[in-house]
Amino acid sequence: MLTLYRKYRPQNFTEIVGQNHIKMVLQHEVESGKVAHAYLFCGPRAVGKTTFARVMAKAVNCLNLESGKYEPCGTCDSCQDIAQGKSLDMIEIDAASHTGVDNVRENIIASSRVSPSKLKRKIFIIDEVHMLSISAFNALLKTLEEPPEKVIFILCTTEIHKVPATIISRCQRFDFKKISLADQVKRLNVIATKEEIKIDKRVLEAIARNSGGHMRDAESLLGQLVTIGGKKITEEEADLVIPRSDLSEVANLIDFLARKDGAGGIRLINKMVDEGVDLKIFTNDLIEILRKLMLIKINPSLAEAFGLEVGEALELKIGEVNKNLSLEQLILFIEQFMKTVNEIKGSFIIQLPIELAIAKLCQNITVINPPESFKTTATIQKKEEVKPATPALESAKNGGIINYEEILEKWNELLVRIKKYNHSLSFILRVCQPKSLKGNELCLAFKYKFHKDRVNDPSIKQLVEQVLLETYNTNMTIETIIDENLEVDNGSLEKESSSIPDSQSEKVDKPDTGMNGGVIDNLLKTFGGKVVG
């Protein structure tokens, strides 16, 4: 039996998965009859470059192609000859074994001057064209500049940087991308159905994930499983062929971290060790998934473009876990495990560095050298430690009277006080606006939902109300609202440090300006504008 990737090589545009940006252009050119004389297909291996070239050859030579259509019929003599490799007018050349100028002159230049013997157009497919010598490229250049009327050149390469600019400029260039996991699963499912094979979707996702975006690799891997499992392939049989993936366990560890369950996390890591898992690979996978979750928090489109593809089932699982994590926590996790992955190799207890990282992240221990803006955040997620009220404040609890103007006058003092407990929270309050004061209820307006939700966290809300008491000697509660038209002006809310008592004047932070201010502004814009669409 033929290998699956050869047996199911796409024979028309419809069967080709992925590369839609290329497919649409080529289909339109075939429909309109305005086909270029030279194409350059560049990109990673096993993503469809040669397949596109053969389908294109069939489409421009199909005897039954109707006007305004683009799909070759697959049944006429021309389509059959090309599909079976029998056509004398479609010449496929491996440039790796025909690098010299003499080969180019004999096999390409001389042959291109002879009219097609049977097909409407003569097709030259030159694979790995970057392997040609400089003299061979120079010989080919003249033919590309003034090609014979009924000849089409299709050059394929995995290393476009090695192709001379003079050659590139004479071709219509198309950049191929790796096949997405979803497209691979769709294609593998079609093959499995035609072969009457029962296989779980999770196995297909594992095959696609292991292939790294190369469709031919995925089809070859499926072929190996068919050899072992026959018409029904189980996950146990798949594990014999597919290198083990522990992404599901990675998601479980992130869930333990989100729930501050250090014991569960440490048990999981030791289970991985007992099962012979490479902890360095496991930690790298952990960082990849955490990065994906971070990108989702910033902007979901970033995760789609740059995040690791994990498959539908795992996508749903990590999506649920991500609901219980903040962007600040994810950044803290990534930094800690990036430090940990370098310590694993030299540790005499292989799992100890990861156990320490889990303990630090779950037991409110400040990690070494995190960014200043995130240090306090890691320690308040579970329970805030608030400075006890002074006797003066205790006496104010039963009845202080304050007005809206006083709120604005001492707002900068509140920002300074709150920074002692939570550095990043002061950034968020700096760009909110005290909207109104009704009795002892202070209404704060936020431009972004991310900021509003952050302040509504019970522990954060408790901290803000405690610092309000410290600043204004009055018990107050806070209410939060969204005002998308809010125009933030930091300067209007910041007063001179002279408004703060002398005992605290040395602790006052000046308004952020220059380089530091720019960093803060960018951070706030990222947290706000990117997360809330």
C-alpha positions as CSV (number, residue, x, y, z in Angstrom):
1,M,0.0,0.0,0.0
2,L,1.2,3.5,-0.8
3,T,2.2,5.7,2.1
4,L,-0.7,7.9,3.1
5,Y,0.9,11.2,2.2
6,R,1.4,9.9,-1.4
7,K,-1.9,8.2,-1.6
8,Y,-3.8,11.3,-0.5
9,R,-1.7,14.0,-2.1
10,P,-4.3,16.8,-3.1
11,Q,-5.2,16.7,-6.7
12,N,-7.1,20.0,-6.9
13,F,-7.3,23.4,-5.0
14,T,-10.2,22.3,-2.9
15,E,-8.3,19.4,-1.3
16,I,-5.4,21.6,-0.3
17,V,-5.5,22.6,3.4
18,G,-4.3,26.0,4.6
19,Q,-2.4,28.6,2.5
20,N,-5.7,30.3,1.6
21,H,-3.9,33.6,0.9
22,I,-2.1,31.8,-1.9
23,K,-4.9,29.6,-3.1
24,M,-7.3,32.5,-3.7
25,V,-4.7,34.4,-5.9
26,L,-3.9,31.3,-8.0
27,Q,-7.5,30.4,-8.4
28,H,-8.3,33.9,-9.7
29,E,-5.4,33.8,-12.1
30,V,-6.6,30.5,-13.6
31,E,-10.2,31.8,-13.8
32,S,-9.2,34.9,-15.6
33,G,-6.6,33.2,-17.8
34,K,-4.0,35.7,-16.7
35,V,-1.3,33.3,-15.6
36,A,2.2,34.5,-14.8
37,H,5.2,33.1,-16.6
38,A,7.2,32.4,-13.4
39,Y,6.3,31.7,-9.8
40,L,8.4,31.5,-6.7
41,F,7.0,29.4,-3.9
42,C,9.0,29.8,-0.7
43,G,8.5,28.6,2.9
44,P,9.1,25.7,5.3
45,R,9.3,22.1,4.1
46,A,6.2,19.9,3.9
47,V,3.6,22.8,3.7
48,G,2.4,22.3,0.1
49,K,4.8,24.0,-2.3
50,T,5.3,21.1,-4.7
51,T,1.6,20.1,-4.4
52,F,0.5,23.6,-5.4
53,A,2.9,23.5,-8.3
54,R,1.4,20.3,-9.6
55,V,-2.2,21.4,-9.1
56,M,-1.4,24.6,-10.9
57,A,0.2,22.6,-13.8
58,K,-3.0,20.6,-14.1
59,A,-5.3,23.6,-13.9
60,V,-3.6,25.5,-16.8
61,N,-3.5,22.4,-19.0
62,C,-6.9,20.8,-18.2
63,L,-8.7,20.0,-21.4
64,N,-12.1,20.3,-19.8
65,L,-11.6,23.5,-17.8
66,E,-14.5,25.8,-18.4
67,S,-14.2,29.5,-18.8
68,G,-14.4,31.2,-15.4
69,K,-13.5,28.0,-13.6
70,Y,-10.3,27.1,-11.8
71,E,-10.5,23.4,-10.7
72,P,-8.9,20.8,-13.1
73,C,-11.3,18.0,-13.9
74,G,-8.8,15.3,-13.0
75,T,-10.1,12.9,-15.7
76,C,-8.9,14.3,-19.0
77,D,-5.7,12.9,-20.6
78,S,-3.7,16.0,-19.5
79,C,-4.8,15.8,-15.8
80,Q,-4.1,12.0,-15.8
81,D,-0.7,12.3,-17.4
82,I,0.4,15.0,-14.9
83,A,-1.0,13.1,-11.9
84,Q,0.8,9.9,-12.9
85,G,4.0,11.7,-13.7
86,K,3.9,10.5,-17.4
87,S,3.7,13.9,-19.1
88,L,6.8,14.9,-21.1
89,D,5.7,18.5,-20.9
90,M,5.9,18.8,-17.1
91,I,9.5,18.6,-16.1
92,E,10.4,18.3,-12.4
93,I,14.0,19.0,-11.5
94,D,15.7,18.6,-8.1
95,A,18.2,21.5,-8.1
96,A,20.2,19.8,-5.4
97,S,21.4,17.2,-7.9
98,H,21.4,19.6,-10.9
99,T,23.4,22.5,-9.5
100,G,25.7,23.2,-12.4
101,V,25.3,25.5,-15.3
102,D,25.5,22.7,-17.9
103,N,22.5,21.0,-16.4
104,V,20.5,24.2,-16.5
105,R,21.4,24.7,-20.1
106,E,20.5,21.2,-21.2
107,N,17.5,20.4,-19.0
108,I,15.8,23.8,-18.7
109,I,17.0,26.4,-21.2
110,A,17.3,24.1,-24.3
111,S,14.1,22.2,-23.4
112,S,12.1,25.3,-22.9
113,R,12.7,26.4,-26.5
114,V,10.9,23.3,-27.7
115,S,7.1,23.6,-28.0
116,P,4.9,21.4,-25.8
117,S,4.4,17.9,-27.3
118,K,0.9,17.4,-25.9
119,L,0.0,19.9,-23.1
120,K,-1.1,23.4,-23.8
121,R,1.8,24.8,-21.7
122,K,5.2,23.3,-20.7
123,I,5.7,23.4,-17.0
124,F,9.1,23.5,-15.3
125,I,9.0,22.8,-11.5
126,I,12.5,23.4,-10.0
127,D,12.6,22.1,-6.4
128,E,15.1,23.5,-3.9
129,V,16.1,26.2,-6.4
130,H,18.4,27.9,-3.9
131,M,20.9,25.0,-4.5
132,L,21.8,26.2,-8.0
133,S,25.2,27.7,-8.5
134,I,25.7,31.4,-9.3
135,S,26.6,30.6,-12.9
136,A,23.5,28.4,-13.2
137,F,21.3,31.2,-11.8
138,N,22.8,33.6,-14.3
139,A,22.1,31.2,-17.2
140,L,18.5,30.8,-16.0
141,L,18.0,34.6,-15.5
142,K,18.0,35.3,-19.3
143,T,15.2,32.7,-19.9
144,L,13.2,34.2,-17.0
145,E,13.5,37.7,-18.5
146,E,12.3,36.6,-21.9
147,P,10.5,33.3,-21.5
148,P,9.0,31.3,-24.4
149,E,5.3,32.0,-24.9
150,K,4.0,28.6,-23.7
151,V,6.3,27.9,-20.8
152,I,5.7,28.4,-17.0
153,F,8.4,28.2,-14.4
154,I,7.6,27.3,-10.8
155,L,10.6,27.6,-8.5
156,C,10.3,26.1,-5.0
157,T,12.7,26.8,-2.1
158,T,13.0,26.5,1.7
159,E,15.8,29.1,1.8
160,I,14.7,32.2,0.0
161,H,17.6,34.2,1.3
162,K,19.9,32.1,-0.9
163,V,18.0,33.0,-4.1
164,P,19.5,36.0,-6.0
165,A,17.4,39.2,-6.0
166,T,17.6,39.2,-9.8
167,I,15.7,35.9,-9.9
168,I,13.2,36.9,-7.2
169,S,12.3,40.1,-9.1
170,R,11.4,38.1,-12.3
171,C,8.9,35.9,-10.4
172,Q,5.6,36.2,-8.8
173,R,6.5,35.4,-5.2
174,F,4.3,33.5,-2.7
175,D,5.3,32.9,0.9
176,F,4.0,29.7,2.4
177,K,3.2,29.2,6.1
178,K,3.1,26.2,8.4
179,I,-0.2,24.4,8.4
180,S,-2.4,25.3,11.4
181,L,-3.3,22.6,13.9
182,A,-7.0,22.9,13.1
183,D,-6.4,22.5,9.3
184,Q,-4.2,19.5,9.9
185,V,-6.8,17.8,12.1
186,K,-9.4,18.4,9.5
187,R,-7.3,16.8,6.8
188,L,-6.2,13.9,8.9
189,N,-9.9,13.2,9.8
190,V,-10.7,13.1,6.0
191,I,-8.0,10.6,5.4
192,A,-9.1,8.5,8.5
193,T,-12.7,8.5,7.2
194,K,-11.7,7.3,3.7
195,E,-9.5,4.6,5.2
196,E,-12.4,3.6,7.5
197,I,-10.2,4.1,10.6
198,K,-11.7,4.9,14.0
199,I,-9.5,7.3,15.8
200,D,-10.2,9.8,18.7
201,K,-9.9,13.5,17.9
202,R,-7.4,13.9,20.8
203,V,-5.1,11.5,19.0
204,L,-5.4,13.5,15.8
205,E,-4.6,16.7,17.7
206,A,-1.6,15.0,19.2
207,I,-0.4,13.9,15.8
208,A,-0.9,17.5,14.4
209,R,0.8,19.1,17.4
210,N,3.8,16.7,17.1
211,S,4.2,17.4,13.4
212,G,5.1,21.1,14.0
213,G,2.9,22.5,11.2
214,H,4.3,20.1,8.5
215,M,1.4,18.3,6.8
216,R,3.5,15.5,5.3
217,D,4.9,14.7,8.7
218,A,1.4,14.5,10.2
219,E,0.3,12.1,7.4
220,S,3.4,9.9,7.9
221,L,2.7,9.7,11.6
222,L,-0.9,8.7,11.0
223,G,0.4,6.0,8.6
224,Q,2.6,4.6,11.4
225,L,-0.4,4.4,13.7
226,V,-2.4,2.6,11.1
227,T,0.3,0.0,10.7
228,I,0.2,-0.6,14.5
229,G,-3.4,-0.2,15.3
230,G,-5.2,-1.2,12.2
231,K,-8.8,0.1,11.8
232,K,-9.2,1.3,15.4
233,I,-6.5,3.4,17.0
234,T,-6.6,4.0,20.8
235,E,-4.6,6.5,22.8
236,E,-2.5,3.7,24.3
237,E,-1.4,2.6,20.8
238,A,-0.8,6.2,19.8
239,D,1.6,6.6,22.8
240,L,3.8,3.9,21.3
241,V,4.5,6.1,18.3
242,I,3.8,9.7,19.2
243,P,6.4,11.3,21.6
244,R,4.6,11.9,24.9
245,S,3.0,15.3,25.4
246,D,2.4,16.5,28.9
247,L,0.5,19.6,28.0
248,S,-2.6,18.4,29.8
249,E,-0.5,18.0,33.0
250,V,0.9,21.5,32.4
251,A,-2.6,22.8,32.4
252,N,-3.2,20.9,35.7
253,L,-0.1,22.5,37.3
254,I,-1.3,26.0,36.2
255,D,-4.6,25.3,37.8
256,F,-2.9,24.3,41.1
257,L,-0.9,27.6,40.9
258,A,-4.1,29.6,40.3
259,R,-5.8,28.0,43.3
260,K,-2.6,28.4,45.5
261,D,-2.5,24.6,45.9
262,G,1.2,24.1,46.4
263,A,0.8,20.5,47.7
264,G,-1.2,19.5,44.6
265,G,1.5,21.1,42.4
266,I,4.4,19.3,44.1
267,R,2.6,16.0,44.0
268,L,2.1,16.4,40.2
269,I,5.8,17.2,39.6
270,N,6.9,14.2,41.6
271,K,4.4,12.0,39.6
272,M,6.0,13.4,36.4
273,V,9.5,12.4,37.7
274,D,8.3,8.9,38.6
275,E,6.9,8.5,35.1
276,G,10.3,9.4,33.6
277,V,9.2,12.8,32.2
278,D,12.0,15.2,31.2
279,L,11.4,18.1,33.6
280,K,13.3,20.6,31.5
281,I,11.0,19.9,28.5
282,F,8.0,20.0,30.8
283,T,9.0,23.4,32.2
284,N,9.6,24.7,28.7
285,D,6.1,23.6,27.8
286,L,4.8,25.2,31.0
287,I,6.4,28.5,29.9
288,E,4.9,28.2,26.4
289,I,1.4,27.7,27.8
290,L,1.8,30.6,30.3
291,R,3.0,32.8,27.5
292,K,-0.2,31.9,25.5
293,L,-2.3,32.8,28.5
294,M,-0.5,36.1,28.9
295,L,-1.1,36.9,25.2
296,I,-4.8,36.1,25.7
297,K,-5.0,38.5,28.6
298,I,-3.3,41.3,26.6
299,N,-5.3,40.7,23.4
300,P,-6.8,37.5,22.1
301,S,-5.7,38.2,18.6
302,L,-2.0,38.0,19.8
303,A,-2.6,34.5,21.0
304,E,-4.1,33.5,17.7
305,A,-1.2,34.9,15.8
306,F,1.8,33.9,18.0
307,G,0.6,31.5,20.7
308,L,1.2,27.8,20.8
309,E,-1.6,25.7,19.2
310,V,-2.8,23.1,21.7
311,G,-6.0,21.7,20.2
312,E,-9.7,22.3,20.9
313,A,-9.9,20.2,24.1
314,L,-6.8,21.7,25.8
315,E,-7.8,25.2,24.6
316,L,-11.1,24.9,26.6
317,K,-9.2,23.6,29.6
318,I,-6.6,26.4,29.8
319,G,-9.3,28.9,29.0
320,E,-11.1,27.9,32.2
321,V,-7.9,28.1,34.2
322,N,-7.1,31.5,32.8
323,K,-10.3,33.0,34.3
324,N,-8.7,32.7,37.7
325,L,-5.5,34.4,36.8
326,S,-4.5,38.0,36.4
327,L,-2.0,39.3,33.9
328,E,0.3,40.3,36.7
329,Q,0.3,36.7,38.1
330,L,1.0,35.2,34.7
331,I,4.0,37.5,34.2
332,L,5.3,36.6,37.7
333,F,4.8,32.8,36.9
334,I,6.7,33.1,33.6
335,E,9.6,35.0,35.1
336,Q,9.9,32.5,38.0
337,F,9.9,29.4,35.7
338,M,12.3,31.0,33.2
339,K,14.7,31.2,36.1
340,T,13.8,27.7,37.3
341,V,14.4,26.0,33.9
342,N,18.1,27.0,34.0
343,E,18.5,25.5,37.5
344,I,17.1,22.1,36.8
345,K,20.2,20.6,35.1
346,G,22.5,21.5,38.0
347,S,20.3,20.4,40.8
348,F,21.2,17.1,42.6
349,I,17.4,16.7,43.3
350,I,16.1,17.2,39.8
351,Q,12.6,18.3,40.8
352,L,13.7,20.6,43.7
353,P,13.9,23.9,41.6
354,I,10.4,23.4,40.4
355,E,9.1,22.5,43.9
356,L,10.7,25.7,45.2
357,A,9.1,27.8,42.5
358,I,5.7,26.3,43.2
359,A,6.1,26.9,47.0
360,K,7.1,30.6,46.4
361,L,4.2,31.2,44.0
362,C,1.6,29.4,46.2
363,Q,2.7,30.5,49.7
364,N,2.9,34.3,49.1
365,I,6.7,34.3,49.3
366,T,8.2,37.2,47.2
367,V,10.2,35.7,44.3
368,I,13.7,36.9,43.6
369,N,14.0,40.0,41.4
370,P,10.5,40.4,40.0
371,P,9.7,43.8,38.5
372,E,9.0,46.3,41.2
373,S,5.5,46.9,40.0
374,F,4.6,43.2,40.6
375,K,6.3,42.5,43.9
376,T,3.5,43.4,46.1
377,T,0.8,42.0,43.8
378,A,2.1,38.4,44.3
379,T,1.7,38.8,48.1
380,I,-1.8,40.2,48.2
381,Q,-3.7,37.7,45.9
382,K,-4.6,35.4,48.8
383,K,-4.9,37.9,51.8
384,E,-3.9,41.5,52.2
385,E,-1.8,42.5,55.1
386,V,-3.1,46.0,56.0
387,K,-1.4,48.3,58.4
388,P,-3.3,48.6,61.7
389,A,-5.3,51.8,62.2
390,T,-3.9,54.3,64.6
391,P,-5.9,55.5,67.6
392,A,-6.7,58.8,65.8
393,L,-8.1,56.8,62.9
394,E,-10.1,54.6,65.3
395,S,-11.8,57.7,66.7
396,A,-12.7,58.9,63.3
397,K,-14.6,55.7,62.4
398,N,-17.7,56.7,64.1
399,G,-18.4,59.9,62.3
400,G,-16.1,61.9,60.1
401,I,-17.6,64.3,57.6
402,I,-15.9,65.0,54.4
403,N,-16.8,66.6,51.0
404,Y,-15.9,65.9,47.4
405,E,-13.4,68.8,47.2
406,E,-11.4,67.3,50.1
407,I,-11.3,64.0,48.2
408,L,-9.6,65.7,45.3
409,E,-7.2,67.8,47.5
410,K,-5.7,64.8,49.2
411,W,-5.9,62.3,46.3
412,N,-2.2,62.5,45.6
413,E,-1.5,61.7,49.3
414,L,-3.7,58.6,48.9
415,L,-1.7,57.5,45.9
416,V,1.5,57.8,47.9
417,R,0.1,55.8,50.8
418,I,-1.3,53.0,48.7
419,K,1.9,52.6,46.9
420,K,3.4,51.3,50.1
421,Y,1.0,48.3,50.0
422,N,0.6,47.8,46.3
423,H,2.8,49.5,43.8
424,S,0.8,48.6,40.7
425,L,-2.5,49.6,42.3
426,S,-1.3,53.1,42.6
427,F,-0.9,53.2,38.8
428,I,-4.5,52.1,38.3
429,L,-5.9,54.7,40.7
430,R,-3.7,57.4,39.2
431,V,-5.8,57.1,36.0
432,C,-9.2,56.7,37.5
433,Q,-11.4,59.7,38.5
434,P,-13.3,60.2,41.8
435,K,-16.7,60.9,40.2
436,S,-18.9,61.7,43.2
437,L,-19.4,61.3,46.9
438,K,-22.8,60.4,48.3
439,G,-22.7,60.2,52.1
440,N,-19.7,57.9,52.7
441,E,-19.8,56.1,49.4
442,L,-17.1,57.3,46.9
443,C,-17.8,56.6,43.2
444,L,-14.6,55.9,41.1
445,A,-14.9,56.1,37.3
446,F,-12.5,53.9,35.2
447,K,-12.0,54.1,31.4
448,Y,-11.2,50.3,31.1
449,K,-13.1,47.3,32.5
450,F,-9.8,45.7,33.4
451,H,-9.1,48.4,35.9
452,K,-12.6,48.3,37.3
453,D,-12.5,44.6,37.8
454,R,-9.1,44.8,39.5
455,V,-10.3,47.3,42.1
456,N,-13.5,45.3,42.7
457,D,-11.4,42.3,43.8
458,P,-12.4,41.8,47.5
459,S,-8.9,42.0,48.8
460,I,-8.0,45.1,46.7
461,K,-11.3,46.8,47.6
462,Q,-10.6,46.2,51.3
463,L,-7.1,47.7,50.9
464,V,-8.4,50.8,49.0
465,E,-11.1,51.4,51.7
466,Q,-8.4,51.0,54.5
467,V,-6.1,53.6,52.8
468,L,-9.1,56.0,52.4
469,L,-9.6,55.7,56.1
470,E,-5.9,56.5,56.7
471,T,-5.9,59.5,54.4
472,Y,-9.3,61.1,55.2
473,N,-9.9,59.9,58.8
474,T,-13.3,58.8,57.6
475,N,-14.9,55.4,57.0
476,M,-15.8,55.2,53.3
477,T,-16.9,52.5,50.9
478,I,-16.2,52.6,47.1
479,E,-18.4,52.0,44.1
480,T,-16.9,51.6,40.6
481,I,-18.3,52.5,37.2
482,I,-17.1,52.4,33.6
483,D,-16.8,55.8,31.7
484,E,-15.5,55.1,28.2
485,N,-15.4,58.9,27.5
486,L,-13.2,59.5,30.5
487,E,-10.1,61.6,29.6
488,V,-7.4,60.9,32.1
489,D,-5.2,63.8,33.2
490,N,-2.8,62.8,35.9
491,G,-1.7,66.3,36.5
492,S,-5.1,67.5,37.6
493,L,-5.2,65.0,40.4
494,E,-1.7,65.5,41.7
495,K,-0.9,68.3,44.1
496,E,2.3,69.5,45.5
497,S,4.0,67.3,48.1
498,S,3.5,70.2,50.6
499,S,-0.1,69.0,51.1
500,I,1.2,65.8,52.7
501,P,2.2,65.9,56.4
502,D,5.9,66.5,57.1
503,S,6.3,63.1,58.7
504,Q,5.6,61.6,55.2
505,S,7.2,64.2,53.0
506,E,10.3,62.1,52.4
507,K,8.2,59.2,51.2
508,V,6.3,61.2,48.5
509,D,7.0,59.9,45.0
510,K,7.2,62.7,42.4
511,P,4.9,62.4,39.4
512,D,6.4,60.0,36.9
513,T,8.0,61.8,34.1
514,G,10.5,61.1,31.4
515,M,11.6,57.5,30.8
516,N,9.8,56.0,33.8
517,G,6.6,57.8,33.0
518,G,6.7,56.5,29.5
519,V,7.1,53.0,30.7
520,I,4.1,53.4,33.1
521,D,1.9,54.9,30.4
522,N,2.7,52.1,28.0
523,L,2.0,49.5,30.7
524,L,-1.4,51.1,31.5
525,K,-2.3,51.4,27.8
526,T,-1.4,47.7,27.3
527,F,-3.4,46.6,30.3
528,G,-6.3,48.7,29.4
529,G,-6.6,49.2,25.6
530,K,-5.4,45.7,24.7
531,V,-7.4,43.6,27.1
532,V,-10.7,45.3,26.8
533,G,-11.7,45.4,23.2
